[in-house]
Amino acid sequence: MKFRDLQAQYDHLKDRIDSSIQNVLNGSVFIGGRQVQELEKALAEYVGVKHCISCANGTDALQLVLMAWGIGEGDAVFIPDFTFFATGEVVGQVGATPVFVDVDIDTFNLDCSSLELAILKIKEEGKLNPAVIIPVDLFGLPANYSEIETIASKHDIKVLEDGAQGFGGSLNSKRACSFGDAATTSFFPAKPLGCYGDGGAVFTNDDCVAELIESLKVHGKGTHKYDNVRIGMNSRLDTMQAAILNVKFAALVEYELDRVNWVYREYTKRLSGIVKTPIIPEGYHSSFAQYTIQLTDRSTRDYLQKKLRERGIPTMVYYEKPMHEQRAFEWILRSPVGLEVASRLCETVLSLPMHPYLREADIDYIGSEIIDILNRRKENAG
């Protein structure tokens, strides 16, 4: 059994993927080929924004937006404490200061009351300029953009949606990567829409920002690549990855999103009342990058993970350490708000195998083994 079965996906799409790759080889345009433009157009139309600008990875996508907005030293960027390191890393890369905010115990996403309190305290301290909020669509579920955008508007702060895990999700029928002032996603292989290497994209309705990012991602080019008008970076999505993504995007829309939501429902039928299962609020649709359960404490979580491994069931802990405990952020003396929920989640979460090709027999086996392991632990404790 695999945690995310990319081999099963390839087997299902093999003829289409192989043909798409062969077309790139036949054309021999490996950077900036027509497949890149086709992908950007299709993704922009699907998300419902004017511009999709592809790049080398999801981390670069975040950094490119911050660079285009001129974010730097003296700016405060508010990010969830429970997320992957890249969300905070890019803030440090541009010289700004990440401000960690707590998350919601049910959705794992940015907690709006914690966010507003953090903004008010940073304003009161007067040392940093509140500049950007980066909500994360964690595990495939969009953040609470209705409230986040209201808070941002009140305080005149930009919103950058980190949709690295969220592509394909939606809130009130509005698709992930269309929220805020700009959005990004990642095409890392294990993401809901993943390639066979690294890749990423920026989404925006702002013509000026789109034009600037097109320049920044190719060494700050002007009218052509040897006319360099600003300091940029080298961050391009290659044609081969775009060709693969074109095939996988069609599959995502055709059946994969429906299938992962079926897997979610089947897991939840078996595990509800046994462990805390993912909560999808009304009006939300998740692309389920992960199916993450919560246990009562670290000891139980670690025990369950160990026993599942012994029975051939792979699991992952996303994330073992909150952002504010990462050694790379030791220079940030403290957060202006409490981060108790994020710290608790790092002790109790466990992600189960989750992908569109998971069979009902696999779900039955995983569910029954979890129940058996936890029941035996209770009996032994009693």
N, C-alpha and C positions, 0 to 999 in steps of 0.2 A: 504494500500500500504506500502511496506517495502523498505527501502533504498537499502539494499542488501539482497535478499530473500533467505536465507539459508534453510528455510523450504521447499520452492518450489524445490530447488535442491535436498534436501533429499528425498522428495516425488518421484521425478523422478528416483533417484538412490537407493531407499530404499532396494529392494531385494538384490542388489549387496553389498551395505554397510552392511546390517544386516548379510549376509552370511560371509563377510570378518571379521566382528567383532566376529562372532560365532567361526570361525576357530581359532582365537587367544585364545578365552576362552577354546576351546577344547584342544589346545596345551599347554596352561598355561605357555607359555614363554613370560613374559610381558616386559622384558628389553632385547634388543638385539636379538629378534626373527628373523626368516628367512625373514619376511616381511620387516624388516629394510634394510637388504642387497638387497632384490629385488627392493625396492624403490630407493636406492642409485645407483644401476646399471642402472635402467631405466632412471633416471634423468640425470646421467652423459652421457649416450648415446644420449639422446634427446638434451641436451645442446651442446654436442660435445667436452667434456673435459675428461681427464683421471680419475679424482677423484671427487666424490661427498661424502662429509662427513656430515652426519646428526647430529643435535644437538638440544638442548632444545628450542631454539627460535632464531629469527633473530638478536636480539641484541647481544646475545652470539656469534653468527656466526661472526659478525664484530669484536668483541673483541678477539676472538680466533685467527683470522688472524693477528691482530696487535701484539698480544703476540708472535705468531710464528715468526714474522718479527723482534721482539726485539724493537718495537717502545716504547718510553718512554720519560722521562724528557729531555727537550731541543729540542725535535722534533716538527716541525710544520706539522700539518695535515690539508689540504685544503678541506673545505666542503661547499656545497651550503647553503646560508643563509635561503632559503625557503625549509624546509624539516621537517620531524618528528625529535623530540628531540634525539632519540636514536643514530642518525648518529654522533652527536657531543658528546653525553654522553660517548660513548665508548672511545673516544679520551681522555677525562678527566680521565676515569677509569684507563687507563694505564699510566697516568702521563704526557701525551703529551699535546700540546696546539692546540686547534682548531683555524683555521684561516678562517673566514667567507668570502665567495665569492658571488658576485651577480649572478643572474640567468637571463635567456632569457625571455622576456615578452611574447613570443608566445608559447614556448615549456615548460616553467617553469623549465627547466633543467639548469645545470651549464653553465654560460656564459664564453666562452673560452678567450675572451679578458680580462675580469675581472680576470680570473684565472691567466693568464700569468703576468698581472700587479702585482697581489698579491705576486706571487713567486719572482718576481724581487725586490719588495720592502722589502720582508722578507730577501732576500739575502743581499740587501744593508744595512739593519739595523744590520745584523750580530749577532743577539741575539739568533736566533733559526735556527736549521738545517731543511731545506725543505725536508720532508721525504716521505709523502704519499698524494695522491689525492684520495678522496672518492666521485666520482660522484654518483648521485642518479637517478635511472630510475623512475622519478616521474610520478605517476598516470598511470603507465603501459608503458610509452614511454622511450626507451633507450636514454641515454645521447649521446652527440656528441663525440663518442669514437675515431673517425678518427682524430679529432683535439686534443682531450685530450691526447691520447697516443703519438702523435707527440710532444706535449709540455712536457709531462713527460719524454720522451726519451732525449729531448734536455737538460733538467735540472737534469737528473739522479734521477728521483723520481718514486716511485712505485705507481701503480694504483690499488685501491680496489673498485670494482663495488658493489654498494649497490643496489641489485636487489630485495629488499623486496617487492616492488610493481610491479616489471617488468617481473617476470617469464612469459614466453610465448610470450614476445615481441621480435622484431628482428631489426637489422640494416643491410641493404644490404645482407639479407638472413642469416646473422650470428646471432645466438640466444642470447638473454639476458642471463647473468650469464656465458658468455664465454669470456668477455672482460677483459682487464687489466692483472695484475699479479695474481689476485685471485678475486673471486666474492662470494657474499652471497645472500641468499633469506630468506624470512619469510613464515611460514605456518600458521600465524594467521588466524582465521576463515574467515575474510572478504577479504583476499588477493585473487588474481586470482587463485592460488592453495592453498587452506586452509584446515586445519584439524579441529578437534572438541576440540581444546585446543591450546596450544602453540607448536611451532616447528620451526626449521630452518635448513639451510644447507650451507656448504662452497663448492665452486667449484674451482678446480685448476688443472693445468697440472704438477705442481711441486711435484715430488715424496717425496722430503724431507719435504716440507711444509705439505703435506698430512699426512705423518707419524707423524710429530710433533703435528699436530692438533688432530690426533687420541689419542695421549698421553695426551695432555692438557685437552681434554674434559672429561677425566676420571681420575681426580685428579693427573695428571702428571704421569700416570702409565708407567712402563717399560715393562718387559716381561709379567707381569700379573698385576691384579688390586691391589695386595698387595705388589708390587715392585714399589715404588714411587720414580722416579728419578728427578722430578722437581715439582714446585708448579703449579698446574693447577686449574681446577674447576670441578664441577659436572654438565655436560650439555649433556644429552643423549635424543634422541628421543625415546619415548616408542613404543612398538610393536603395541599397539592399534591404535595410531595415524598413524603409517606407513601403517597399513592395510587400514585405511580410505583413506589415501592419494593415495594409489595404485589405488583404485577405482576412486577417483576424478581426478587423473592425466589422466586416460584413457578417461574420459568424457571431460576434458579440451582439449585434442588433437582431439578427435572425432568430437566435435561440439561446445564447449563453446567459444573457441576463435573466430570462425567464427560468432557465434551468437552475441557476444558483439560488434564486428565490424559492424554487421548489425544494432544493436541498435544505435551505434555512427552515422552511416549514416542517419538513420531515424530521430534522434534528430536534426542533423545538417540541414537536409532538412527543418524542421519546424522552426528552430531558427536562421538560417543564416540571417544576416541583422537586427535581433532584438537585439541580444546580441553577444558578441564575443565568438565564439565557439572554441573548441579545434582544434589546427593546427597540422597535422601530415605531416612532411616534406617528400619529395620524398625519397624512399628507406627505410623508417621506417615503422614498423608495431607495433601497440600498443596492449597490453593485457587489456587495459582499466580497471585498478583498480578503476579509477574514471572517470566520465564525468564532467569536470569542465568548467563552463562558467565564463566570466568576465563582470562585470557591470561597469558603469562609475565612481562610487564613493561609499563610505561606506554607505551613507544614502540610496541610491537606492538598494544596496545589502541587507541591513538589512530589508528594507521595503518589498522587494520581498520575502525574506525568511519568514518573519512574515506572509504575506498574503498566501503564499503557505502552511504553516503549518495550517492555518485556513481552508484551502480547502483540508486537508488530504494528502498533499504531503510532505514527509520528505526530508530535505536537510541537508548538512553538510558544514562547513567552514574548509577547509584544506589549510592554517593554519591561525589562528587568530593572531599569533605573530611571527615575524621573529626570527631566532636563536639568533641574537645579542642582542635582547631585553629580552631574557629569564633570569630570576633572577639568575639561577644557574651559568650563565656565566658572572656575574658581575666582576669577577676577571680578565677577559680579558678587558684591558683598551680600546682598539679600534680595528677596522679592518683597514688594510692598503689600502683598496679600498672603493669606495662608494657602498652603498647597497640600492639604491633608488628603483630599480625594485622589489626586494623582499618585501620591505616595502609597496609599492603600491599594490602588489598582495594580501597581507594580508588584505587590505582594500576593495578589489573588487571581489575576487573569491567566487564562490558558486558551490558546487558539487551536481548534481542531482541524483536521483535513477539510479543505473547502475548495471546490472547483466544479465546473459544469459537467464533468465527466464522472463524478462520484456516483456509484451504483447504489440502488436501494439496499442491496445485501451488505454493502460496506457500511451504510448508515445504521442498519440493524445491528451489525457487529460492534461498531463503535459505541452506540447507545447502550447495548446490553453489557458491554465490558465496563463502561463507566459506572453503571448502576451496580454491577457485581463488585467492583473494586471498592466503591464507597460504602456499600453495605457490609462488606467484610471488615473494613476499617472500623465501622461503628461497632460491630460485634466484638472485635478484638479489644476496642477501647472500653466496652461495657464489661 
